[in-house]
Amino acid sequence: MTISLNPEQKKAVEAIGHPQAIIGGPGTGKLTVLVEKAAWLIEQGHAKPNEVFLVTHNIRTHYLAYERLHARLGSRVNEVVAGTMRDFAYQALEFAGLAKPIADFPTMRRLLRRAMAEVKFPGSVDEAEKILRYFKAQAKKPKAEEAFAGLLTAYKNRLDAANLTDRYDVIREHILNMRGDKAGPIPAKFLLVNNVQDLTHIQFIWMMEHYKNGAELITAGNDDQSIMGPYGGMGGKVYDSLEEIDDIQQYDLAQSY
């Protein structure tokens, strides 16, 4: 089934040879463009299905993208790789033999509570997790004199002692191992990223590592709205960083449906 595209959407779908920033508000068809782009790349012979990686941020978007790709590609949809950045990063670490088990949610909270008790953290476990998530999303390690540095160190020590990692560390570990030549990037010829405004700094760095390793980058998002701001989402600032890519082309989707 072929979707009818407006001229700007069609232009974005059929562009090739340079990174792309597809920008539009809610209802302008950003996910539709990414799905059509994936199908077009495969149908035109620019990539094999398993060379197209579609980054989604949640289960709902994942299944929506899958349904639309299935309508376009039929059984070949199973060869297209779709998932979260964490999924892809963990698979790459597994392939390199470097993946630690990820602590499940109850284990993570138990270790965090013990770290809180160790450093006499005065807040709740929910507050401690938000602090943990924020610092890891920012891709920065707090200095020893900074507030909460002791909490993060105590928590990390407990993870290491249990030979575990947590879900917020997987992407960072993949980046470090790529830079240390211990793990390879995911084998993406084309990397399609939905809701780019919701990326955290660590996710943005992971994306750019793959661009530097030869993946053609296609992003779609909203330049003034992010639901992930409280958790380290870059929001519109992501486009300031994307503009540093010399040959990136921007496509503005103005028509809502």
Secondary structure, 3 states (H helix, E strand, C coil): CCCCCCHHHHHHHHCCCCCEEEEECCCCCHHHHHHHHHHHHHHCCCCCHHHEEEECCCHHHHHHHHHHHHHHHHHHHHHCEEECHHHHHHHHHHHCCCCCCECCHHHHHHHHHHHHHHHCCCCCHHHHHHHHHHHHHCCCCCCCCCCCHHHHHHHHHHHHHCCCECCCCHHHHHHHHHHCCCCCCCCCCEEEECCHHHCCHHHHHHHHHHHHCCCEEEEEECCCCCCCHHHCCCCCHHHHHHCCCCCCEEEEECCCC
